[in-house]
Amino acid sequence: MAKRKLEYKPLLFTTTVRNPSRVKGLLYILKKYNGQLLTNALSIEIMGELIKHGLYRPTKEVTQEIKDKLSGTRSGEFSNKILTNKEVQHLLVANPQHHKEAGFDSGWASRFATVFDFTKELGFVYFWQNEKIIFSKIGLKLASVYKVDIEDEFLIVSEEHPEFEQQAFLHSFSKYQRKNPFVRVLNDNIPLILLIETIQKLNNDKKFNGAGISKLELPLLIFWKNNSSQELYERIVKLREDYSYQPSWEVITDICVNEIMSNDFKEFKPKSIMTEYPDEFIRKMRLTGLISFRGGGRFIDINKKESSTINYILKTYSKYSQYTEEKDYFEYMSKVDENLISFESKKTTTSENNKYLEKWVKHFSWNTIKDELEILTKKKLSKDDILRYLTNPTRLEFLTALAIKSKMPKTTVMPNYPCDDEGIPTSTAGGQGNQGDIECLEGKNGILVEVTMSEGRTQTMMEIWPITRHIEEFQKKSRNPICHFIAPSIFRDSERQIKFVKQEDNILIVPNTINSFVEYLENNKKLYIEQ
């Protein structure tokens, strides 16, 4: 079969895995098959495992029992309960895949290739039908983020090392070339480096506000054909001279389609160009930890906390060799650069945290914070220009810290999530060093605030017991610490375990739903509760 002709295209990393943070779940399942020969039968088995864990969800003939097991979680996330082999087989048969990928049998084998192609492109795992599945060291690291246990039918899922995700994606996107043999496009650049260099040039131009690149300008970068940040910078300068910072959708789409693409890209929707492509691009670049928001989310800028990492990437990867063979490109992508996977997130001091929280409490009114927490309770997506790019667990930590600071300004609030130079978290706290999510002080009295989006058995098994360790660590810098435990709902076994901890260890854990904690903040002057 003749290979498809190369052509210029706008950057769209993948249409299969919209949320890049879901890659780690896919790799967790695939890791069990590392080194095995990828036959057609094994492809179907692996897809069955994804279905069993809720990570891939067919839509036809889904029984009520299956719906109940998947309820409360979204597509691409681990379900609360594992499906039985019989239920998996039912879904595989009821949902035949009319799909064909080059080099793979049609049907579920080709669907496997589509689901996992992005992981191959980023250097995490290499596979072809009838060849061995080979994980890279970076891929194995990312696959180790999750710890998953099964108790009865319940899936007990926790993130052991959220920092691994940022390290893996930073490693991949620092090298990722548009013109690689997996995607076969003519566009020739490294998107992350093109973004950083263009922002640097805009920020160095005294005519502008030093806030980086506008979201409205991002489509130009997404359509850009070459690796010249100077040419892109000059085109954005002209755009700003003509339309300031408010070009219309028509202006941007005309530049992208008729000027940059020379009208070769004929099928497009303005919404895709102006919102969908930039949204996907921002989510993936944000995973590297190198990108910050400015102007309430209207601009994308460089995270100044990571200046040394950025300088290293530009020095090491701005000039690159091109690859025509997929295996050669994969080996390049998967070769470990220790400078990009061994870094530690920059610690934020108490005074910096306070400055950040005060800033965002002024930006987000109490009613907005309350509304956004309500959105989390319903597990819906935020429409805010900043919050929409945070995962639900990260968003809950951030909003909870803001809620406390908003209603109890005299309380010292010290969230342990890593954040950028604007104070926006880049991931959850993760429990490193036995630290809790948010540490608060009222005088010498300590209040630990632990938050989770987990419900059911996972909440009980993975969230309550670690609090005891976190309290023990927190006692070193506070007096008689207590804990507020916050989740969308409180599982009955969690309440029993909380009572047990009080009886055995005399540790006060106060369980709160998100809504009841909001109500507590509105009706009390202190976070600390006397035991």
LUMMARFI-238618 format. One record per residue (C-alpha): x, y, z; chain. Coordinates in steps of 0.001 Angstrom, whole numbers, padded with zeros to 6 digits. Layout:
residues N
[r [X; Y; Z]; A]
...
end
This chain:
residues 531
[r [000000; 000000; 000000]; A]
[r [001403; 003421; -000989]; A]
[r [002098; 005768; 001884]; A]
[r [-000115; 008798; 002254]; A]
[r [001288; 011967; 000723]; A]
[r [002894; 014375; 003184]; A]
[r [001063; 017669; 003659]; A]
[r [000967; 020703; 005928]; A]
[r [-001512; 020445; 008781]; A]
[r [-002388; 022348; 011939]; A]
[r [-000960; 020806; 015091]; A]
[r [-003352; 018360; 016715]; A]
[r [-001371; 015849; 018766]; A]
[r [-004163; 013290; 018955]; A]
[r [-007916; 013071; 018569]; A]
[r [-008080; 009881; 020631]; A]
[r [-006642; 011027; 023973]; A]
[r [-007957; 014570; 024393]; A]
[r [-006855; 014765; 028011]; A]
[r [-003131; 013929; 028000]; A]
[r [-003146; 013072; 031708]; A]
[r [-005123; 009931; 030773]; A]
[r [-002033; 008537; 029055]; A]
[r [-000699; 007296; 032382]; A]
[r [-003784; 005133; 032887]; A]
[r [-003370; 003556; 029450]; A]
[r [000300; 002855; 030143]; A]
[r [-000511; 001361; 033551]; A]
[r [-002581; -001337; 031817]; A]
[r [-000185; -001848; 028906]; A]
[r [002837; -002190; 031228]; A]
[r [001653; -005683; 032242]; A]
[r [002277; -006790; 028647]; A]
[r [005763; -005314; 028297]; A]
[r [007953; -007674; 026263]; A]
[r [005061; -009759; 024909]; A]
[r [004406; -010348; 021200]; A]
[r [001561; -008101; 020034]; A]
[r [-000680; -010540; 018208]; A]
[r [-004196; -009748; 017082]; A]
[r [-005510; -011776; 020031]; A]
[r [-003327; -009877; 022509]; A]
[r [-004530; -006527; 021110]; A]
[r [-008115; -007597; 021820]; A]
[r [-007145; -008786; 025309]; A]
[r [-005514; -005448; 026116]; A]
[r [-008507; -003500; 024846]; A]
[r [-010634; -005759; 027036]; A]
[r [-008494; -004791; 030039]; A]
[r [-009022; -001101; 029249]; A]
[r [-012767; -001721; 029091]; A]
[r [-012665; -003748; 032324]; A]
[r [-011054; -000832; 034194]; A]
[r [-013260; 001857; 032607]; A]
[r [-010423; 003434; 030618]; A]
[r [-012128; 002710; 027287]; A]
[r [-015924; 002719; 027143]; A]
[r [-017905; 001282; 024223]; A]
[r [-021327; 002854; 023799]; A]
[r [-023573; 000129; 022337]; A]
[r [-025642; -002288; 024434]; A]
[r [-024301; -001056; 027766]; A]
[r [-026396; -002844; 030393]; A]
[r [-027714; -001119; 033506]; A]
[r [-025305; -003156; 035647]; A]
[r [-022365; -001854; 033612]; A]
[r [-023698; 001713; 033766]; A]
[r [-023888; 001439; 037553]; A]
[r [-020259; 000337; 037765]; A]
[r [-019127; 003210; 035536]; A]
[r [-021297; 005853; 037216]; A]
[r [-019571; 008754; 038916]; A]
[r [-016532; 008622; 036626]; A]
[r [-015847; 009966; 033154]; A]
[r [-014634; 008204; 030033]; A]
[r [-010871; 007677; 030182]; A]
[r [-010837; 007482; 033991]; A]
[r [-010699; 004380; 036154]; A]
[r [-014226; 003303; 037103]; A]
[r [-015262; 002713; 040699]; A]
[r [-015900; -000978; 040075]; A]
[r [-014168; -003413; 037756]; A]
[r [-016248; -005120; 035061]; A]
[r [-016506; -008892; 034977]; A]
[r [-014960; -010917; 032154]; A]
[r [-018482; -011719; 030960]; A]
[r [-019395; -008022; 030817]; A]
[r [-016168; -007214; 028960]; A]
[r [-016782; -009960; 026419]; A]
[r [-020342; -008717; 025920]; A]
[r [-019080; -005204; 025119]; A]
[r [-016352; -006439; 022785]; A]
[r [-018858; -008479; 020769]; A]
[r [-021608; -005821; 020838]; A]
[r [-019232; -003095; 019654]; A]
[r [-017320; -004402; 016600]; A]
[r [-014804; -001823; 015450]; A]
[r [-015151; -000896; 011779]; A]
[r [-011685; 000527; 011806]; A]
[r [-008414; -000121; 009962]; A]
[r [-004918; 001133; 010744]; A]
[r [-001967; 000405; 008466]; A]
[r [-000033; -002616; 009714]; A]
[r [-002834; -003869; 011974]; A]
[r [-005770; -006181; 011434]; A]
[r [-009083; -004385; 011092]; A]
[r [-011335; -004226; 014133]; A]
[r [-010155; -004147; 017750]; A]
[r [-006465; -004543; 016804]; A]
[r [-006640; -001332; 014784]; A]
[r [-008538; 000347; 017622]; A]
[r [-005645; -000642; 019909]; A]
[r [-003215; 001065; 017534]; A]
[r [-005305; 004250; 017490]; A]
[r [-005626; 004391; 021278]; A]
[r [-001919; 003848; 021927]; A]
[r [-000359; 005656; 018932]; A]
[r [000231; 008838; 020935]; A]
[r [002264; 006916; 023532]; A]
[r [004508; 005614; 020757]; A]
[r [004893; 009059; 019222]; A]
[r [006081; 010487; 022561]; A]
[r [008658; 007751; 023096]; A]
[r [006850; 005913; 025911]; A]
[r [006282; 002505; 024294]; A]
[r [007041; 000972; 020891]; A]
[r [004823; -001623; 019216]; A]
[r [003761; -003096; 015906]; A]
[r [001507; -006039; 015255]; A]
[r [003474; -009308; 015546]; A]
[r [006393; -007504; 017216]; A]
[r [007233; -007251; 020920]; A]
[r [005797; -004429; 023041]; A]
[r [008824; -002478; 024276]; A]
[r [008526; 000169; 026995]; A]
[r [011116; 002921; 027326]; A]
[r [012452; 003928; 030745]; A]
[r [010412; 007126; 030509]; A]
[r [007279; 005146; 029666]; A]
[r [007792; 002843; 032639]; A]
[r [008230; 005874; 034868]; A]
[r [004942; 007386; 033693]; A]
[r [003175; 004025; 034039]; A]
[r [004267; 003977; 037696]; A]
[r [002236; 007058; 038662]; A]
[r [-000769; 004927; 039599]; A]
[r [-001158; 002299; 042261]; A]
[r [-004229; 000143; 041577]; A]
[r [-005660; -002568; 043828]; A]
[r [-008834; -004616; 043451]; A]
[r [-010925; -005473; 046494]; A]
[r [-013996; -007539; 045666]; A]
[r [-015247; -005635; 042568]; A]
[r [-013946; -002271; 043751]; A]
[r [-011025; -000523; 042067]; A]
[r [-008750; 001172; 044635]; A]
[r [-006774; 003750; 042660]; A]
[r [-004243; 006301; 043930]; A]
[r [-001523; 008469; 042400]; A]
[r [001737; 007593; 044101]; A]
[r [004053; 009974; 042232]; A]
[r [002226; 012798; 040378]; A]
[r [005609; 014437; 039738]; A]
[r [006480; 011583; 037332]; A]
[r [003826; 012832; 034906]; A]
[r [005386; 016279; 034577]; A]
[r [008862; 014815; 034201]; A]
[r [007760; 012406; 031459]; A]
[r [005900; 014994; 029396]; A]
[r [008647; 017585; 029823]; A]
[r [011116; 015000; 028528]; A]
[r [008944; 014162; 025499]; A]
[r [007759; 017632; 024468]; A]
[r [011290; 019060; 024702]; A]
[r [012202; 016725; 021835]; A]
[r [008897; 016273; 020002]; A]
[r [009191; 017106; 016277]; A]
[r [006217; 017907; 014069]; A]
[r [007921; 016324; 011087]; A]
[r [008306; 012851; 012544]; A]
[r [007733; 009530; 010756]; A]
[r [004687; 008653; 012882]; A]
[r [002458; 011511; 011691]; A]
[r [003834; 012305; 008232]; A]
[r [003309; 016044; 007976]; A]
[r [005459; 018690; 006274]; A]
[r [005394; 021161; 009177]; A]
[r [008925; 021221; 010547]; A]
[r [009391; 022491; 014113]; A]
[r [009504; 021543; 017775]; A]
[r [006266; 023121; 019099]; A]
[r [007446; 023646; 022702]; A]
[r [010677; 025307; 021603]; A]
[r [008912; 027397; 018954]; A]
[r [006477; 028556; 021651]; A]
[r [009219; 029437; 024161]; A]
[r [011413; 031276; 021648]; A]
[r [008466; 033254; 020253]; A]
[r [007369; 034265; 023758]; A]
[r [010919; 035352; 024588]; A]
[r [011052; 037578; 021516]; A]
[r [007647; 039121; 022280]; A]
[r [008624; 039732; 025907]; A]
[r [011899; 041366; 024858]; A]
[r [010027; 043793; 022597]; A]
[r [009505; 046968; 024635]; A]
[r [006396; 047851; 022619]; A]
[r [004457; 045101; 024369]; A]
[r [003362; 044240; 027882]; A]
[r [005727; 041339; 028514]; A]
[r [002848; 038918; 029143]; A]
[r [003738; 036369; 026478]; A]
[r [001513; 035255; 023615]; A]
[r [-002239; 035801; 023521]; A]
[r [-004551; 032793; 023246]; A]
[r [-006004; 034495; 020165]; A]
[r [-002528; 034425; 018593]; A]
[r [-001829; 030751; 019342]; A]
[r [-003515; 029483; 016138]; A]
[r [-000683; 031073; 014145]; A]
[r [001843; 028925; 016007]; A]
[r [-000365; 025849; 015651]; A]
[r [-000491; 026312; 011838]; A]
[r [003139; 027497; 011492]; A]
[r [005086; 025598; 008840]; A]
[r [008703; 026033; 009896]; A]
[r [010912; 026396; 012971]; A]
[r [011583; 030126; 012602]; A]
[r [010457; 031832; 015805]; A]
[r [011744; 035098; 014322]; A]
[r [009300; 034931; 011393]; A]
[r [006446; 033959; 013698]; A]
[r [007320; 036771; 016077]; A]
[r [007335; 039286; 013203]; A]
[r [003924; 038083; 011996]; A]
[r [002450; 038452; 015476]; A]
[r [003947; 041947; 015743]; A]
[r [002177; 042922; 012510]; A]
[r [-001038; 041380; 013787]; A]
[r [-000809; 043462; 016977]; A]
[r [-000031; 046609; 015012]; A]
[r [-003126; 046049; 012883]; A]
[r [-005588; 044801; 015500]; A]
[r [-003944; 045288; 018907]; A]
[r [-004773; 042308; 021162]; A]
[r [-008326; 041813; 019872]; A]
[r [-008247; 040370; 016347]; A]
[r [-011519; 038817; 015251]; A]
[r [-011930; 035111; 014593]; A]
[r [-012274; 035954; 010911]; A]
[r [-008899; 037710; 010871]; A]
[r [-007091; 034825; 012573]; A]
[r [-008709; 032105; 010457]; A]
[r [-007909; 034060; 007292]; A]
[r [-004227; 034304; 008303]; A]
[r [-004058; 030606; 009198]; A]
[r [-005911; 029222; 006187]; A]
[r [-005217; 031631; 003357]; A]
[r [-001848; 033086; 004313]; A]
[r [000067; 030423; 006255]; A]
[r [-001511; 027401; 004558]; A]
[r [-001953; 029109; 001164]; A]
[r [-005564; 027888; 001122]; A]
[r [-004375; 024263; 001113]; A]
[r [-006226; 023596; 004352]; A]
[r [-009772; 023929; 003060]; A]
[r [-011867; 021992; 005546]; A]
[r [-012036; 023852; 008829]; A]
[r [-014389; 025120; 011470]; A]
[r [-013572; 028515; 013001]; A]
[r [-014327; 027054; 016459]; A]
[r [-011693; 024360; 015915]; A]
[r [-009062; 026900; 014910]; A]
[r [-009853; 029433; 017632]; A]
[r [-010752; 027262; 020626]; A]
[r [-010349; 023496; 020167]; A]
[r [-006808; 023425; 018726]; A]
[r [-005442; 026045; 021187]; A]
[r [-007202; 024349; 024109]; A]
[r [-005581; 021006; 023348]; A]
[r [-002191; 022648; 022767]; A]
[r [-002300; 024537; 026080]; A]
[r [-003250; 021408; 028045]; A]
[r [-000255; 019525; 026710]; A]
[r [002259; 022364; 027054]; A]
[r [000991; 023013; 030573]; A]
[r [001951; 019443; 031515]; A]
[r [005631; 020338; 031125]; A]
[r [005499; 022810; 034035]; A]
[r [007180; 025460; 031848]; A]
[r [004094; 027486; 030963]; A]
[r [002205; 030058; 033069]; A]
[r [-000993; 032021; 032529]; A]
[r [-001056; 035818; 032543]; A]
[r [-003846; 038358; 032346]; A]
[r [-006453; 036131; 033947]; A]
[r [-005738; 033363; 031456]; A]
[r [-005771; 035475; 028286]; A]
[r [-002007; 035081; 027736]; A]
[r [000442; 032166; 027807]; A]
[r [003891; 032959; 029187]; A]
[r [007078; 031301; 030412]; A]
[r [007123; 030046; 034016]; A]
[r [010009; 032071; 035422]; A]
[r [010540; 029494; 038156]; A]
[r [011826; 027133; 035468]; A]
[r [014265; 029505; 033734]; A]
[r [017245; 027179; 034163]; A]
[r [015319; 024223; 032720]; A]
[r [014129; 026348; 029789]; A]
[r [017670; 027553; 029062]; A]
[r [018896; 023949; 029088]; A]
[r [016183; 022803; 026678]; A]
[r [016857; 025631; 024235]; A]
[r [020585; 024968; 024325]; A]
[r [020203; 021197; 023908]; A]
[r [017252; 020688; 021569]; A]
[r [016786; 023822; 019429]; A]
[r [018913; 022238; 016713]; A]
[r [017812; 018737; 015811]; A]
[r [018269; 015913; 013328]; A]
[r [015340; 014631; 011328]; A]
[r [014324; 010994; 011192]; A]
[r [012646; 009024; 008426]; A]
[r [012380; 005647; 010197]; A]
[r [009933; 005212; 013052]; A]
[r [012244; 003010; 015144]; A]
[r [015101; 005537; 014882]; A]
[r [012811; 008384; 015939]; A]
[r [011433; 006349; 018845]; A]
[r [014948; 005578; 020063]; A]
[r [015765; 009301; 019955]; A]
[r [012601; 010201; 021862]; A]
[r [013095; 007472; 024448]; A]
[r [016770; 008117; 025163]; A]
[r [016878; 009315; 028762]; A]
[r [018026; 012864; 029458]; A]
[r [018643; 012824; 033204]; A]
[r [018533; 016623; 033317]; A]
[r [014831; 016490; 032426]; A]
[r [013635; 013683; 034694]; A]
[r [015597; 014187; 037898]; A]
[r [014651; 017775; 038690]; A]
[r [012700; 018725; 041807]; A]
[r [009826; 021176; 041824]; A]
[r [010810; 024548; 043235]; A]
[r [009633; 024918; 046834]; A]
[r [007284; 027800; 047577]; A]
[r [007818; 029706; 050816]; A]
[r [005015; 030598; 053214]; A]
[r [005268; 034291; 052304]; A]
[r [005136; 033478; 048568]; A]
[r [002109; 031244; 049133]; A]
[r [000366; 034006; 051037]; A]
[r [001076; 036503; 048256]; A]
[r [-000248; 034107; 045619]; A]
[r [-003415; 033283; 047566]; A]
[r [-004175; 036934; 048301]; A]
[r [-003784; 037699; 044604]; A]
[r [-006194; 034970; 043482]; A]
[r [-008717; 035711; 046218]; A]
[r [-008937; 039193; 044716]; A]
[r [-009333; 037700; 041247]; A]
[r [-011936; 035067; 042206]; A]
[r [-014785; 036415; 044330]; A]
[r [-016228; 034241; 047087]; A]
[r [-019294; 033509; 044964]; A]
[r [-017077; 032421; 042076]; A]
[r [-015042; 030119; 044339]; A]
[r [-018272; 028697; 045743]; A]
[r [-019721; 028151; 042252]; A]
[r [-016539; 026462; 041041]; A]
[r [-016555; 024108; 044033]; A]
[r [-020170; 023276; 043217]; A]
[r [-019056; 022430; 039666]; A]
[r [-016535; 019990; 041138]; A]
[r [-019229; 018429; 043304]; A]
[r [-021166; 017661; 040129]; A]
[r [-017928; 016567; 038363]; A]
[r [-018537; 019046; 035568]; A]
[r [-015951; 021004; 033592]; A]
[r [-015087; 024561; 034509]; A]
[r [-015449; 027241; 031857]; A]
[r [-012984; 029591; 033556]; A]
[r [-009994; 030576; 031394]; A]
[r [-007550; 029200; 034004]; A]
[r [-009390; 026615; 036074]; A]
[r [-010488; 024644; 033002]; A]
[r [-006873; 023569; 032447]; A]
[r [-006496; 022043; 035922]; A]
[r [-007424; 018423; 036573]; A]
[r [-010277; 017935; 039033]; A]
[r [-008035; 016878; 041971]; A]
[r [-005668; 019805; 041364]; A]
[r [-008563; 022217; 040973]; A]
[r [-010072; 021020; 044269]; A]
[r [-006809; 021651; 046158]; A]
[r [-006452; 025111; 044645]; A]
[r [-010061; 026173; 045221]; A]
[r [-010067; 024817; 048779]; A]
[r [-006957; 026849; 049622]; A]
[r [-008606; 029938; 048104]; A]
[r [-011861; 029283; 049960]; A]
[r [-010085; 029142; 053321]; A]
[r [-008038; 032252; 052568]; A]
[r [-011143; 034118; 051373]; A]
[r [-013255; 033415; 054463]; A]
[r [-010480; 033245; 057064]; A]
[r [-007849; 035779; 055960]; A]
[r [-005987; 035667; 059282]; A]
[r [-005375; 031934; 058968]; A]
[r [-001970; 030998; 057571]; A]
[r [-002646; 028769; 054550]; A]
[r [000216; 026696; 053126]; A]
[r [-000795; 024446; 050197]; A]
[r [001820; 021847; 049312]; A]
[r [001020; 021590; 045602]; A]
[r [003826; 022657; 043230]; A]
[r [002912; 025852; 041405]; A]
[r [004107; 028176; 038657]; A]
[r [005254; 031769; 039080]; A]
[r [001638; 032945; 039271]; A]
[r [000737; 030546; 042087]; A]
[r [-001352; 028261; 039853]; A]
[r [-000751; 024599; 040795]; A]
[r [000898; 022403; 038194]; A]
[r [-000196; 019170; 039917]; A]
[r [-001573; 017904; 043206]; A]
[r [000483; 017858; 046408]; A]
[r [000964; 014114; 046087]; A]
[r [001844; 013446; 049735]; A]
[r [005617; 013568; 049213]; A]
[r [007552; 013468; 052478]; A]
[r [004367; 012584; 054386]; A]
[r [003047; 016101; 053868]; A]
[r [-000671; 016755; 053676]; A]
[r [-002439; 018672; 050956]; A]
[r [-002910; 022009; 052730]; A]
[r [-001341; 022972; 056068]; A]
[r [-002942; 025787; 058048]; A]
[r [-001993; 027572; 061254]; A]
[r [-004116; 029638; 063621]; A]
[r [-001610; 030807; 066182]; A]
[r [000231; 027610; 067068]; A]
[r [-002770; 025385; 066416]; A]
[r [-002396; 023266; 063320]; A]
[r [-005116; 022357; 060864]; A]
[r [-004400; 019848; 058128]; A]
[r [-006799; 020012; 055180]; A]
[r [-006917; 016863; 053066]; A]
[r [-008992; 016904; 049888]; A]
[r [-009871; 014190; 047404]; A]
[r [-012158; 013590; 044464]; A]
[r [-012200; 009893; 045387]; A]
[r [-015394; 008313; 046585]; A]
[r [-016463; 004855; 047668]; A]
[r [-013916; 002206; 048680]; A]
[r [-010977; 004074; 047163]; A]
[r [-011637; 006990; 049493]; A]
[r [-011528; 004755; 052550]; A]
[r [-008511; 002668; 051597]; A]
[r [-006257; 005287; 050025]; A]
[r [-007128; 008555; 051769]; A]
[r [-007886; 008056; 055469]; A]
[r [-004907; 006021; 056670]; A]
[r [-002247; 008384; 055235]; A]
[r [-003775; 011244; 057255]; A]
[r [-002342; 009708; 060437]; A]
[r [001173; 009888; 058987]; A]
[r [000596; 013419; 057704]; A]
[r [-000625; 014543; 061141]; A]
[r [002476; 013048; 062782]; A]
[r [004680; 015021; 060388]; A]
[r [002627; 018200; 060863]; A]
[r [003004; 017938; 064676]; A]
[r [006646; 018909; 064251]; A]
[r [005620; 022482; 063352]; A]
[r [002203; 022913; 065003]; A]
[r [000310; 022200; 068212]; A]
[r [-002470; 019619; 068640]; A]
[r [-003204; 019388; 064890]; A]
[r [-006619; 018330; 063629]; A]
[r [-007738; 017497; 060105]; A]
[r [-010593; 018580; 057864]; A]
[r [-011215; 015853; 055292]; A]
[r [-013076; 017041; 052164]; A]
[r [-014596; 015067; 049291]; A]
[r [-017619; 015312; 046970]; A]
[r [-019296; 012735; 049237]; A]
[r [-018184; 010854; 052344]; A]
[r [-018308; 007069; 052086]; A]
[r [-019847; 005303; 055087]; A]
[r [-016718; 003156; 055621]; A]
[r [-014623; 006341; 055684]; A]
[r [-016758; 007654; 058550]; A]
[r [-016244; 004406; 060470]; A]
[r [-012502; 004546; 059899]; A]
[r [-012386; 008184; 061035]; A]
[r [-014096; 007175; 064301]; A]
[r [-011599; 004342; 064740]; A]
[r [-008636; 006708; 064268]; A]
[r [-010087; 009006; 066941]; A]
[r [-010481; 006137; 069397]; A]
[r [-007098; 004536; 068751]; A]
[r [-004823; 007528; 068089]; A]
[r [-006859; 010456; 069473]; A]
[r [-006658; 012224; 066103]; A]
[r [-009620; 014414; 065203]; A]
[r [-010577; 014099; 061539]; A]
[r [-013634; 016123; 060562]; A]
[r [-015313; 014677; 057432]; A]
[r [-016886; 017238; 055119]; A]
[r [-018544; 017079; 051757]; A]
[r [-017431; 019953; 049537]; A]
[r [-020785; 021647; 050129]; A]
[r [-020742; 021173; 053904]; A]
[r [-017191; 022591; 054095]; A]
[r [-018300; 025670; 052161]; A]
[r [-021145; 026043; 054659]; A]
[r [-018691; 025645; 057557]; A]
[r [-016490; 028431; 056195]; A]
[r [-019491; 030725; 055838]; A]
[r [-020641; 030153; 059421]; A]
[r [-017423; 029956; 061445]; A]
[r [-014577; 032335; 062212]; A]
[r [-011886; 029719; 062817]; A]
[r [-010796; 026563; 061053]; A]
[r [-009464; 024958; 064237]; A]
[r [-011857; 022872; 066329]; A]
[r [-011017; 022227; 069984]; A]
[r [-010841; 018535; 070837]; A]
end
